[in-house]
Amino acid sequence: MTTIDQLCPNCGLCCDSTLFADVELQKRDDAKRLAKLGLTLEKKDRTKLAFAQPCACFDGKLCQIYHDRPQRCRAFDCGLLKRVDDGEMTAAAALKKIADTKVRAEKVRGLLRSLGQHDERMALTHRYAEAMSAPVDFSNEAHAEAHGELMIAVNDLMNRLQRDFLQ
């Protein structure tokens, strides 16, 4: 069993919008073919196409277009995957970090829902930005407290993602 087979089906953070808000297509990607496979492509700027996260082709465990996935997806190996492949960490330790990170991400999602941000099709960072741009009702102690908890939870999650997944 490969490291990818052990870790990726238990993770999905690179596909569910926890790590990335979108994925830019590369020159070698066939945009028309990817659109037919289910990716919703949008212009990121005048020359770049991207698809938003969470990925429409991710079923919660696996990529449904794995063998036809875009170049960026093919090239990405998270920090945990690299450390396990290099023998610096066991797969069991990586799986524990994945589980802990998923709990942290779900805490952020729960806080976002409590603040009225329910659009699960929107990237996590965009949901956070939208929730934080809304005025804080300081007369509602629970609402103001949830904003503070959200800021702390996002900081905690981002630190974990940077340390364990993006390096």
C-alpha positions in Angstrom: 0.0 0.0 0.0 1.4 3.4 -1.0 1.6 6.4 1.3 -1.1 8.1 -0.9 -3.4 5.1 -0.5 -3.0 5.3 3.3 -3.2 9.1 3.9 -5.2 10.7 1.1 -8.6 8.9 1.5 -8.5 9.9 5.2 -7.7 13.5 4.5 -9.0 15.4 1.5 -8.0 18.8 2.9 -6.4 19.8 -0.4 -9.8 19.1 -2.1 -12.4 20.3 0.4 -11.3 24.0 0.5 -9.4 23.7 3.8 -6.0 24.2 2.2 -6.9 26.0 -1.1 -9.7 28.3 -2.3 -9.1 27.4 -5.9 -6.8 25.6 -8.3 -5.4 27.2 -11.4 -5.2 25.2 -14.5 -1.8 24.8 -16.2 -1.0 25.1 -19.9 -1.0 21.3 -20.3 -4.5 20.9 -18.8 -7.4 20.4 -21.3 -10.0 22.8 -19.9 -12.8 21.5 -22.1 -12.2 17.9 -21.0 -12.0 18.9 -17.3 -15.3 20.8 -17.6 -16.9 17.8 -19.2 -15.6 15.7 -16.2 -17.4 18.0 -13.8 -15.1 20.9 -12.9 -16.7 24.4 -13.0 -14.0 26.6 -14.5 -13.9 30.3 -14.0 -11.6 33.0 -15.3 -9.2 34.0 -12.5 -7.8 36.8 -14.6 -7.5 37.5 -18.3 -5.3 34.5 -19.0 -5.9 32.0 -16.2 -8.7 29.5 -15.6 -9.3 28.0 -12.2 -11.8 25.8 -10.5 -13.1 26.7 -7.0 -12.8 24.6 -4.0 -14.4 22.5 -2.6 -13.8 20.5 -5.7 -16.9 19.2 -7.4 -15.1 16.0 -8.2 -14.2 15.2 -4.6 -16.6 12.7 -3.0 -15.4 13.3 0.6 -12.8 10.6 0.4 -11.5 10.3 -3.2 -11.1 12.2 -6.4 -13.6 11.0 -8.9 -11.4 12.1 -11.8 -8.1 11.0 -10.3 -6.6 9.6 -13.4 -7.7 12.7 -15.4 -7.0 15.3 -12.7 -5.4 18.7 -13.5 -1.6 19.1 -13.4 -1.6 21.2 -10.2 -3.5 18.3 -8.4 -1.0 15.8 -9.8 2.0 17.9 -8.7 0.8 18.6 -5.1 2.2 16.5 -2.3 1.4 17.8 1.2 4.0 18.1 3.8 2.7 15.1 5.7 2.9 12.9 2.6 6.5 14.0 2.0 7.6 13.4 5.6 6.1 9.9 5.6 7.7 9.1 2.2 11.0 10.4 3.5 10.8 8.3 6.6 10.6 11.3 8.9 7.2 10.4 10.2 5.1 7.2 10.4 1.8 6.9 8.6 0.1 6.4 11.9 1.4 9.7 13.2 0.4 11.5 10.0 -3.1 10.0 10.3 -3.4 11.4 13.8 -2.4 14.9 12.5 -4.9 14.6 9.7 -7.7 13.6 12.2 -6.8 16.5 14.5 -6.7 19.0 11.6 -10.1 17.8 10.4 -11.5 18.4 13.8 -10.0 21.9 13.8 -11.5 22.6 10.3 -14.9 21.4 11.4 -14.7 23.7 14.4 -14.2 26.6 12.0 -17.1 25.4 9.8 -19.3 25.1 12.9 -18.5 28.6 14.0 -19.1 29.9 10.5 -22.6 28.3 10.6 -23.3 29.7 14.0 -22.6 33.2 12.5 -25.0 32.6 9.6 -22.5 31.6 7.0 -24.0 28.4 5.6 -22.6 28.2 2.0 -20.7 25.0 2.1 -19.9 25.3 -1.6 -17.8 28.4 -0.9 -14.1 28.0 0.0 -13.4 28.1 3.7 -11.2 31.2 3.5 -13.9 33.0 1.5 -16.6 32.0 4.1 -14.3 33.3 6.8 -13.8 36.6 5.0 -17.5 37.0 4.5 -18.3 36.2 8.1 -15.7 38.6 9.4 -16.7 41.4 7.1 -20.3 41.4 8.6 -20.8 43.9 11.4 -20.4 42.5 14.9 -23.4 42.8 17.1 -21.8 43.7 20.4 -25.2 43.9 22.1 -25.4 40.1 21.5 -22.7 38.6 23.7 -22.9 35.2 22.1 -22.6 36.7 18.6 -19.6 38.8 19.6 -18.0 35.8 21.4 -18.5 33.6 18.3 -16.5 36.1 16.2 -13.7 36.0 18.7 -13.8 32.2 18.8 -13.8 32.1 15.0 -10.7 34.3 14.8 -8.8 32.1 17.3 -10.0 28.9 15.6 -8.9 30.1 12.1 -5.5 31.2 13.4 -5.1 27.8 15.1 -6.1 25.9 11.9 -3.9 28.1 9.6 -0.9 27.5 11.9 -1.5 23.8 11.7 -2.0 23.8 7.9 1.2 25.8 7.4 3.3 23.7 9.7 2.1 20.2 8.7 0.6 20.4 5.2 2.1 23.3 3.3 5.8 22.7 4.0 
